């Protein structure tokens, strides 16, 4: 796979909706990208784990976790969080700290909250207690408030309505693959036995990037075919809003109706040691998408990674959009855990992410512009706008 340009992977992925997409600038300021996390449960208010709701600015989740660990004199395993948030943003999220039988920490929290922060890059908004450590994935949704600047042309209201009603392909965003897609380069070396990675965290990061890449390839095949949001024979279908899925040998009228009602969604394979449960036409798409990656599939199986499924589409909730003064576009919406705001935006815009080094931001915008004219004939007629 070394001949592939991982750096341009996301920019080459096909979009679901046709039409000209204007260029916009994203993340010119930290206040242009605000994220607020909502957990999938309500902390009980008592227990061995101190829960802190932290607002961070232009710093990553792991770094904040390390600062909390040092300040409260804990071990790394005593810190928990539900998900990583964009570095170049103002993001609010929960952290858990294992502090059994300690009461003095409330005084420290009060001190931090009232004006003596651990670091000016983040502040504690509120605190509570819970009887269990915060685990990754324990998120109901992330709410995004975005400001897009200097659009190069009008926004397609038809595409906007399609996104609200039908959702968008749930691609993993470029953030998943690291700086200049470096996590994929490392994954290539790891999965072909060219390097050994001792760090459990880094090894997991590279394997996750590889699975995300392969999922994107499979989803791209279905988007190009126009079947990313409709069932075909042999699909594994997700129950909307859950991780449960079932095998669909043959699509019937009941399946078609439930798909139209968004009760069911097509799921894609996240490769691992178990074979995909898809068959027939659905399996053919997966095999076509991953045929250039046999060593990656073998490497993931050898690494003992469990296979999983991920919905191919996501429907944003609480979606709002309006044009503002000073050539700005304001958007807000909620997405489930693991979905990327940039994957929604790319359906409407060519994104120039100003948080990236200038050369890469320009390259992403330029390469994204190329697919304005690609795959337009591959859409089903009902997707045309």
N, C-alpha and C positions, 0 to 999 in steps of 0.2 A: 504493500500500500504506500510505499515511500514516494511514489510518483504523484500522489494526490497532494493538492495544496490545502492543508488543513486550515490555514489562516483565512481562506475565503469560503470555508464550508457553509456557514450560515447565510452568507450573501447569495449563494447559488441556489438556495432552497426555493422551490416554486411557491408562489402565493396562490390563495384559493379564489380570489376575486379579481376579475379583469378591470382594466381602467388605468388611466394615467395617475401616478402617485406623485404629489408634490414633495420636494425636499424640505425638511424642517430641521432645526437645530434643537438638540436635546441636551439637558444638563449643562447649560451655560453657567448656571448658578446652582448651588446646593438646594435652594428653595424651589427649583424647577422640578425636583423629583422627591416627593414626600411619600413615605410608606408607613402604614400603621398596621400592626399585627393584632389579630384577634385569635385567641386560643380556642381549641375545640372543647374546652371544659372551663369551669369556674373554680379557681383555687379555693380550698375549703376555709382558709383563714387560720388554720392551725396545723402544726406538724413540724418535722425536723428540717424542712427545707424553706429557706427564706426566698421568696419570689420578688424580684425587682423589675419594675417596668422602666426601661432605660431609653432615652432619646439620644441617639448618636448622630454626629455630623461628620461626614467625610472620613470615616474610619470603618474598618471591617469588624464583623461580629467576633471572630476569633481573638482579635486584638483587645476588644472590650472585655471579653471573658478572661484574658490573661491579667488585665489590670485589676479586675474584681478579685481574681485569685490571689494576687500579690497583696492587695489592700486588706483582705480579710484573712490572709495567711492560711490559704487552703491548698489542697492538691488539685491537679487538673481534673481528676475524675469527680471532684466535688461540685464542678460547675456544669450546668445544663442549659441548653437553649433549644427552641423548637425548629429554628431554621435560620439560615444565613441571609442577610440583607445586603443590598447593594452598598458598596463602599461610598460611591459618589452620590450621596443622597442625605436627606434627613429622615432617619428611620427610627421608629419606636418599636421595641420588642421586649419580650420577657426573658429574664435569666433566672435560674435557680441556683442557690448556694446551700450546700449541706452544712448546717449549723445546729446540730442537735444539742439541746440543753444549754444553749447560750442565749442570754438575754441582753448582753451588753451591745450586741450589734445594732439594736434599734436606736441607741444613742448615736452610733456612727452614721446610720442611715439618715437620721434627722439632721445631723451636722452636714452631711453631704448635700442633702436636699435643700437646706436652708442657706447655702451659699459657699460651702467649702468643697467644691467638686474634687474628685480624684484626679480628673484631667479635664481641661476645657472642651475636649472633643465630645464628651458625653455627660449627661446628667440623669439622675434618678427622679422619675416623675412620681412614682408611688411604690409601696411595698405591701406585701402580705405574706401569708404562710401557707404551706401545703404539705401533705404527708408523703408525697412522692417526688422524685427528681423529674424535672422537665425533660421529656424525651423528644428527639427530632421527629418532625412530622405531626406534632400535636397542634396543628393549626387549622382553624376553621376557614380563615381567609386572610389575605393581605389586601388592604385598601390603598389604592394609589391616587395621588393628586399630582397631576403633571402640568407643566407649562412648556409648550412647544413654541419656538420662536422663528420668525422670518420665513413663513411658508412661501415657496416659490410659485404657488398657483392655488386655485380653488380646491377645496376638499370635496370629494365625492360623497354626497349625501346618500346616494344609493348604497355604496359600500358601507357607510356608517350604519344604515338600517339593517343591512345583512349581518353585520357584526353583532348588533344588539340582539337580533332574533336567532340567528343560526350559529353564532360563535366563530371561532377561528382555529386553524390547525395548532395543536399544542406542542409546537417545536420547543426543544431546549434552546435557550438563547445563547448568544456568543459569550455571555458572562460565565457559563458553565465550563467553557473550555480554556479559561485562563488567558493571560497576556499573550497576544499573538498566537492563540490556540496552542500554547506550549504544553498544556496537559495532554493533548492528543499526540504530540511528538514523543512525550515521555511514555504514553500508553503504547505507542508503536514499538518502542524499544523494550518495554516490559513484557508485552504479550508475545514478542518474537524472541524472548530469552537473551536479549542483548545487554540488558542491565538487570541488577538486583536492587530492589528497593526495600530497605530495612524498616523505614518509618511506616508504621501502620496507617497513619493519617494520610501520608502522601500516596501510599499504595492504593488506598481506598479512593482517593481523589482521581488518580489516573484510570482506575478500573471504571469508576462512575462516568468519567468523561467518555471512555470508549463505548460503554453501553448507550449513553445519550447520543453519541454520534451515529451508532447503528440504528437506533430508534428513529432518528431524524431521516436517515436514508429510506427506511421503510415507509414512514409517513409521507415523504416526498413522492414516492412512487404512487401512493394512493391519491395525493393531491393532484398530481399530473394526470391521473386517470379520472379524476372527478369522483372517486368513491371513498374519500376520507370521512364523509359524514353519512354514508349509507352502507347498509350491510350487504355483504356478498357471501356466497356459499363458503362454509369453512371458517367463518370469522369467530373470534371470541368477543362477546359483547359485554360491556360494562353496564351495571346498573347505575344510573345517573346519581352522582353524589356519593358513591361508595367505591371501594376497591374490589367489590365482588364482581365476578364475571361468570359467564357460562358459554359453553360451546354451542354454536349454531351450525348444524350440518347443512340445513337447507333453509333458505329465506322464504318465509310464507307471508301471508297478508297481515297476520298479527304482528310479526316482527317489523314489517314495513310501517304499520300504523304507530307502533310504539317508538320507532325511530323518528317519525314525523313529530311526535309529541315530546321528543327529547327525554323520554323515559329510559331509553337505551342509547349507548354510544359505542362506536367501534373502538376496540382496544388494539394497541400495537405491542409487539414483543420487545422486551428488554432482555437481551440474550444473557445466558448463564449456563450452568451445568445441566439443566433440564432442557429437553428439546421443546420447541414451540408446540403449543396445543392446537394451532391453526392447521387446517387441512385444505384440500381442494384449491379453489381459486385464491383464497386468502394466503395460503402457504406459498403459492406460486409468486405472489407479490413479494413476500418476505425473502424468498430464495433469490429472486432477481435483484432485489435491493442490496443483498449482502454477499452476492456471488464473488465480489472482488476482495472479500475479507475473510477467507477461510482460516488464516492464522489467528485472527482476532477471536473468532468464534471458538477455536480450539483453546486459545490462551485463557479466555474467560471461563471455559469449562474446567480447565486444569486448575485455575485459581480457586475453584470451589464457590464461585459466585452463584447465588440462587437466581434463576430466571424469574421475571415478573412481567406484569402487564401495565400499560399506561394508556389512558384514554387518548384517542387521536384528536379530540376537539374539546374546547372549553368555551362555555358561554359566560361572558362577563356579567356580573350583577351590579346594580346601582350605577349603571352607565350614564354619564352626563358629559355633554360636549357643548362648548360655545366659543364663538370668536370674541376676543377681547381687544382692548386698545393696544397701541404700540406694536401692532403686527404680531399678536400673540394668539395662540389657541390654548384653551384650558380644557383638560380632560380629567375625569375621575371615574374610577370603577373598582370593583373588588374581584379578585381571582383566588382560586383555591391554592393550597400549598403546592409548590413545585412548578407553578405556571409563571411564565415570564411576561411582564408588561411589554417588553420590546417585541415579543412575538405577535402581540395584538397590533402594536403600532406599525409594524412592517407591512401589514395588510393595507394600510391607508397611506403610508408615507415612505419616502426614502429618508432614512435616519442618518443624520450627521451627529454622532455622539461626541460632544465637546469635552467629555471627561476622559476620552482616550487621547493618546498622543496624536498630534495633528495629522501625521502621515497616515496612520491607521484609520482615523475618523474619515478622512477624505477618501481612502481606499474603499471603506465599507459603503460610503454613500455612492461612490462611482460604480462599484460592482453591483450594488442593489439596483441602481438605475438600469443596468443591463437587462434585468429580468422584467422590466416593464414591457418589453417586447417579446419575452420568451413565454412559451406555454399558453399564450392566449387562446390558441385553438384547442387546447386540451381540456378546457373547462366544459362542464355540462352546460347546456343552454340556460338552465334555471339559475346558474350562478352569474351569468353575464349581466353587466350593468352599464 
